[in-house]
């Protein structure tokens, strides 16, 4: 019997979710809601564990180089990056540049009212967007609209 | 009369100094000491104003895109980057990746004891170094040793 593979644009994408780790975890419940929503939409979130409360303990068993190599491999594999940028983070800033250099679409999401670096708000590149949200529901809508354009 | 131009390696370099702006300015006196020392050594610090107490007010008159375009032009012009990474910052993380992608040597300096992202401490690339310091004097020595290798 023949098998038919049907691709729906914007569905079942490999996504890289980026958020602050060492910089602060006060937004962890928001990270978890964003990742859960992406998974409900049928996407594969390669970095889903970063949104878990236990991520710092989970990653403590891995060497720094192993974490760097794993995360940059996931960035190269991903089809798009969603970065929560309300909490300053060297790692997130690094990942955004690394992804853009490789032509990946990147959405930065920030809570309305937080100050975001001009290196992000002033960046103009194909596929790069910065969105603000007042509620997690607004953030989910912003992600969906971004992924529909990818 | 013939003119002789003598180049001393590691002297009179165009340098990009990177530090936290929106992420926090509690280390501003350290930034100022590092930049003053680089200038005493005869280098041109393209971003010297970032170490001034008034930088946030000074840059407030520039659009986000103007700041992004200016800073990335300086990164491309620079011969090496020195980043103070004790305070998390999206901009600094972005600049480190942007510089490495263009083959610039990068030194990250952190106060001993602060947590630094594994995306930096786990990064292995030609010309990339992370150093820690207990006193500003140690940070200056670390910068000088790095620049001598550039």
Interface residues (C-beta under 8 A of the other chain):
Chain A: X20 X21 X22 X23 X24 X59 X63 X64 X65 X66 X67 X68 X69 X71 X85 X87 X88 X89 X90 X91 X92 X93 X94 X95 X96 X97 X98 X101 X115 X116 X117 X118 X119 X120 X121 X122 X123 X124
Chain B: X20 X21 X22 X23 X24 X59 X63 X64 X65 X66 X67 X68 X69 X71 X85 X87 X88 X89 X90 X91 X92 X93 X94 X95 X96 X97 X98 X101 X115 X116 X117 X118 X119 X120 X121 X122 X123 X124
